[in-house]
């Protein structure tokens, strides 16, 4: 039967039934068959970090979870479970001490979501200070907190990414993001431009954390102009902003919902901009941009959400050339990052037919790819409260940290990563 005929038949099946088959019928059946055939893979050895009775997680894959001295692991702890986060849901932010697994709460916040958390990160330095988004006297802000000290407001408004020197940050509209991409924005923040499809006062904002000054670098109209083809009635928004290592550039995803009230239909373009406001570049990827990782000021690794074929690409900012990243990269979308101490790459997958999320290491040599574990995704975690692994390296590159639900709850796990390749 032709593929398009099969797709038409599958598309006619109601979405709830497709999800039921994909998450609760096919995976356990395949795992059972694998088990009785003697082909079950070895269990993953992992150290768990969790506050009992609470959902415990790190957040997005782009933030280093372990302190500079390798002694503490940042974490969010939430009572809400297996449902969308609400505006009044509180999450504790703090860290686990890695020597004894004790959780230290530093503060609480209502500015968080399941995929990005509160954008919790370590403040540059080595004093176990954490920075995150929170409400202060009813107003959103970016704050810093450390054990035994009062939280300090760093700037008004939430910050998406922080420069490595702590002097600047980059901000997006988290209220708009909450509507357009549930699970990635903050429900507690309203979008001041909710009724506008392409607001002129919304876009990428550069935040000076020393002076508090905030400048709209590029309005959404600049991104719309890069997209080329006009799409009347489209609802524009931005997501996944990341500063380059030295903070001279940023990358971001510009998305257009085809209708303001339908988040399920959209298109996306990857964009790179100069933080001095001088230039925006559209990254001409062979597919829909999904995730990325800055290697240095001039190169970014991208993944594309392709169903088949190569998904990992290298973009050169100076030449604007796009080439295959590595021959050894998996042929499936994931959340990539390169080891802080070498050339080995780390990535993951979404749940496969077995309902498992797989972790991979891959290197520069052809065929240098190793599967370091697969974790079963709890089928109760779906939609905006799903739990991607979002793998992250330890500072020494010898361990990987993931968020996972394979034990029936959301928790953080440490998995040995090296030396392997």
N, C-alpha and C positions, 0 to 999 in steps of 0.2 A: 504493500500500500504506500502511495507517495507520502512523504513527510508532511506536506501541507494538508492532506486529507486527515492524517492522524492528528495534527494540531487542531484542525477544525472540530474533530470529534471530542478531543480532550477539552477544548474551550467551551463546548456545550455542556460539560458537566459542571454543576454549581460549585462555586469556589469553596464553600464549607466541606463538600464531599471530597474535593481534590485535596484539601488540606488534611482531612481525616486520613485519607489513603496515604498521603506523603509522610505524615508524622506518626501515625498510630497503628497503621496496618502493615504497610510494606516494610519499614525498618525492622520491627520486631520479628517479622516473618523471615526476613533475610538473615538476621542475626541468629535466629534459631537454626536455620538451615546450615549456616556457617559453623555453628557449634557442633551439630551432630555429624558434620562432615570432617570435623577435626581441624578446621582451618582458622579457628579463633586466634587473633593476634594476642601477643603478650600484653598484660595490663600495664598501664602507665604508672610508674612510680612518681608520686607527687606529694609534696608537703602542703597541707591545707592551712589557710589563714581565714578565720571566720569568727564573728561574734554570734554565738548560738541564738537561734530564734530570729535572726535578722538577715536581710539580704546584704551581702558584703562584696564590694567590687571596687576596681580601680578606676575604670572609665575608658577613654579612647586610647588607641594604640600609639599615638604620637607623643605621649608624655612619659618621660622616664619615671618609673614608679619607686625606685630605690634611692635612698639618700646618697650623697657623694661619698660618705664614709662607709657605705655598704652595710649600715647597721639598722636601718628602718625602712619600712614599706608603707607608702601612703595608701589610704583606703577611705571609701564612703561606706556608711552603715545605715541602712534604711529599714523601717518597719513595713512599708508598703511592699507587696509581693505579688507577682504574676498579674499585674494590671497596669494601666497607664498611670504615670505620676501626675498628681493633682497639684494645684497652686498652693495648697496648705500642707502638703506632705513635707515632713522634715527629714533631713538626712544629717547624720553626724559625720564630721570630717576629722581625720586624725591619722595615726600611723600605728603599725605593729612593730614592736621591737623584735628584730630577727633572731636574737639569741634565745628568747623565751616565748615568743608568740603573743605577748601581752599587747592589748589594744589601748592606746592612749587617745582619748577624745580631746580635741582642741577647741572645737566650735560646732555650731549647728547652722544649717542653711536651708532655705526653701528654693534657692536658685540652683536646681540640678535636674538632670534627666537621665534616663537609663543608659543611653549610649555614650554621652559625653561627661556624665557626672556634673560636678560644679566647675569643671576645668581645673581641678585640683592639681597643683604642681609644687615642687620644691622651689623655694625662693633661692636664688643664687647665693652660694656660700655653703657653710657646713655647720649651721647651728640648729638644724631640724625645724626650720620655719617653713610653714606651708602657706601658699597663696591660693585663693579661690574666690568665686563669686558668691555674694550674699546680699540680703536686704538689710540696710541699716536705717532705722527710723522710717521704714516704709519705702526707702529709695534703693534701687539696685546699685551695687558698688563692687569693687575688687578689693579684697582685704587680705591681710597677712596675720597669721596667728602662730604662736609658739607656746609650749608648755610653761605654765606659771606666769604668763604675761597677758595683758589685755589686747584684744584684736585691734589692729591698726588699719584704718582705711587708706588704701593706696591711691584710689581715684574714684570718681563718680562713674557709674555705668559699668556693665560687665565687660570683661576682657576675654577674647577667644584664645589668643596665644601670647606668650611672654618671651621677650628676647633673652638670650642667655646671660646678658649682663644686668638684667633687671631694670634697665633704664627706659625701655619702650615696650609697648604692647600693641596689639592689633585687635580691633573690635568689630563685631557684626551685630545685626539686629536679631537678638535671641527671641524676641516676641514674635517676629515674623516667621522665624525658623520653626517655632513651636507649632504654628498653624500649617505651614507648608510641608514640614518634614517631622511629624510627631515622633518623639523620642530623642530629638536632637536640639530642641529649643527649650526655653524655660516657661512653663505654663503660668508662673507667677508674674510674668512681665507682659504687659499689653503692647501690641504693635501700634505705635502712634500713626502709622501710615497704612492701616489695615484696609482702608477703602481705596487705596491707590494701587494700580497695577504696576506702575514704574515710577516710584516716588523720587523726586529730584533731591531730597535731603537725606536719602538713605544710600548706603554703600559700604565701602571699606574705610574705616576710621583709624588713624594713627594716634596712639595715646602716649604722651610724654609723662612717664611715671615720676619724674623728678619735679616738674613744674605743674603737672595736672592738666596741661593743655591738650585739647583734642581737636584734630583737623580731619575733615572729610577729604580723604585723598582722591578717591574715585567714586562718583555717584553711580547708581545702577544704570543710568543711561549710557555711560561709557562701556559697560559690559554688554548692554543690548546692542550697541553699535558694532562690537566685535563679532557678535553672533551671525551677522550677515543677514540671513533670511528673516524677514519681518514675520512676526506671528501675532496678529491682532487679537486682543483679549487675553494675552498671556500674563500670568502673575509672576513677577521676577523676584528672586531672592538669592542669597549667598550662603554657602556652607563650607566647612572644612578649611579654614584659613590657617596657614602655617608660615612663620617667618623663616628665612634662610638662616644658616648658622651664625653669620655675622650681622644679621638683621638689615641688610641692604635691600633685600627683596622679600616678596611674599608670594605664596601660591594660594589659590582659592578656587572653589567650584561655583560657577554661575549657573543657576537652574531657572527654567521657565516652565511653570505649570501651564498646561494648555488651557485650563479654565481655573478661575480663582477658587472654585469650590470643589475641585477634583484633584487631590494630591497624587492619584494613581497614574496620571498621564503627564509626562514631563520630558524635557530634553536637557542636556547638560554640556557645558564646555569647561575645559580647564584653562585657567588664566594665570599668568605670572605678571607681577607688577613691581616697579621700583618704589621703595619707600620714600623717596624724595619727591614723588608725584610726577615724575618725568615721562613714564611710559608704561603702557599695558601691552601684553603679548598674548595672543590666543595660541594655545598649544594644539597643533593639528595632529591629534592622535587617531590611529586606525580603529576607532570604536568609541564607546561612551566612557569618559573618564570616571574612575571609581575611587581609587586611593593613590597616595603618593608618599615619597620620602626624599627629603633633601640630602644629597651626598655632600655638596659644598655650595659655594656661592653661584656656581655656573651650571650645575647638573642636578636634575631631579629624576628619580625613578617613578614611573606611573604604572598603575594597573588599569586595565579596561575590562568592563563587564561583558566579555565576549563568551558565547556559549561553546565555542570551539576555536582551536588555534592559539597562537601566541597571545598572552595577556600582559606581559611585563615589558615595559619600554623605558628607554633612556632619552631624556630631553636635554639638549644643550642650549642654554639660554642665549649665548652669544650668536650661534649660527642658526638657532631655531630648528636644528635637525632632530628627527626622531628616529631612533634605531632600536633594535631588539636589545634588551638589557643583558641577558645571559641565556645561553642555550640550555642550561640546566634548570631554568625557572619552571615551575609548574604551569600547566596549560589551563589554569583556572584562576579566577579573581581571588584576591586575598588582601591582608593588611601587612604590607612589607616594611621591613626595617633592616639596616645593616649593622653588624656587630660594632660596638664602640671601640673594639681593640683589634679588628681585623677586617677581612674582606668577605666573611661569610654572611649570607642573608638569611633572614627568618621570615616566614609567612605562615598563613593558615588558610583554611577553607571554610565555606559554609557547610551545613549538614548535607551529607551525601545520601545515597539510597539506603544506607545502613543507619541513617540518622546520626552519623558521627562527623565531628569536626576534626580535621587532621592538621598537625603541625609539621612543617617542613623546614629543613635547613638546606640551602643550596649555595654552591660556590662558583668560582671562576672557571674551573676546568669542566669540559663537556662531560655530562653524566654525573657531575658532583652534586647529587641531590639525595638527601636522607630523610626518611620519615621518622620523627622522634616520638610520635604518639598520636593516638586518636581518642577523642573523648565524646561519649554519647550526649547529644543535646536533649534535655528534658523537653518533651513535646508540649508541656504546659507553658513554656516560655516562647511566645510568638509575638508578631507585630512589633509595636514600639518597645515592648518590654522583653524582646528576645535577648539572648545573651551570646554575642559573638565572643570568640576567644580573645581577640584584640591582643595578640602576644607582644611582649616587651622584654628587652634584654636587661640583665643585671649589669652594673658598671664594668665588671671584669669579663663579661661575655661568656661566662661559664654556666649561667642559669637563665631560664626563660620564665616569665610570670604571665599567667593567663587568668581571665575570668571564665568560670565554667559552671554548668548546672548538672554535670554528670552524676552527682550524688543526690539529686533531687532538690537542691537549693542553690542559690547563687553564692559562690565563694571564690576566693583567690587561691591559686595553686602555683607552687614553685616546682619546675621540672628541670632536671639536669640537662645541659646543652652541650657540654664539651669536655675535652676536645673530641670532635666527631669527624669533621671533614679535613 
